[in-house]
């Protein structure tokens, strides 16, 4: 199993943040299925202020390239991602169109 941590910001608007959280209480079934189809075993999103932190645990065949191809071909995922841009804002170091940024692990307590 592999583990990845990613982050993105939300627009700094309490109403939009509350809407974003509410949408994630009942994610569309097509989205949860697409997550599983990509090889993601577990996915958690945490929030503080307008910052989001996501942890994903994947099977050994997972790759971000594979997930991106599956997402591009899935109209419901594209609809969801377009909706999410209403709430999310790219981090200053992100590339054009990039949302979630992969974080580097800098410490682990064993």
Rosetta blueprint (number, residue, H / E / L):
1 X L
2 X E
3 X E
4 X E
5 X E
6 X E
7 X E
8 X E
9 X E
10 X E
11 X L
12 X L
13 X L
14 X H
15 X H
16 X H
17 X H
18 X H
19 X H
20 X H
21 X H
22 X H
23 X H
24 X L
25 X L
26 X L
27 X L
28 X L
29 X H
30 X H
31 X H
32 X H
33 X H
34 X H
35 X H
36 X H
37 X H
38 X L
39 X L
40 X E
41 X E
42 X E
43 X E
44 X E
45 X E
46 X E
47 X E
48 X E
49 X L
50 X L
51 X E
52 X E
53 X E
54 X E
55 X E
56 X E
57 X E
58 X E
59 X L
60 X L
61 X L
62 X L
63 X L
64 X H
65 X H
66 X H
67 X H
68 X H
69 X H
70 X H
71 X H
72 X H
73 X L
74 X L
75 X H
76 X H
77 X H
78 X H
79 X H
80 X H
81 X H
82 X H
83 X H
84 X H
85 X L
86 X L
87 X L
88 X E
89 X E
90 X L
91 X L
92 X L
93 X L
94 X L
95 X L
96 X L
97 X L
98 X L
99 X L
100 X L
101 X E
102 X E
103 X L
104 X L
105 X L
106 X L
107 X L
108 X L
109 X L
110 X L
